[in-house]
Amino acid sequence: MSGLEWILSITLLTLYFALLLTVCMLTFRKGYTLLGIIGIFFPILWLIGAVLPAKEGSSYWVQEGMARQAAIDEYSR
């Protein structure tokens, strides 16, 4: 491999791991387990799962609800 190919490979691998640590985790937290697993091979599915609204009962949904309730309590004082 030439130097340019090495640089491109390392850049793409770094991007993949950055997506794995951010968007993939968000997809799993929103309750889209299947999209998260298949996204290992097709990372675009991680982006789709991160953009979709959280499923009811997922950890992200619960956390979002608690944050909204806290904001309502703060405004109603």
NORSUL-V696522 format. One record per backbone hydrogen bond with DSSP energy under -1.0 kcal/mol. CO is the residue of the C=O (numbers start at 1). NH is the residue of the N-H. Records with the same first field share a line. If there is no record, write none. Layout:
CO: NH  NH
//
This chain:
2: 6
3: 7
4: 8
5: 9
6: 10
7: 11
8: 12
9: 13
10: 14
11: 15
12: 16
13: 17
14: 18
15: 19
16: 20
17: 21
18: 22
19: 24
22: 26
23: 27
24: 28
25: 29
26: 30
27: 32
28: 31
29: 60
30: 55
31: 33
32: 36
33: 37
34: 38
35: 39
37: 40
38: 41  42
42: 45
43: 46  47
44: 48
45: 49
46: 50
47: 51
48: 52
55: 58
58: 62
59: 63
60: 64
61: 65
62: 66
63: 67
64: 68
65: 69
66: 70
67: 71
68: 72
69: 73
70: 74
71: 75
72: 76
//
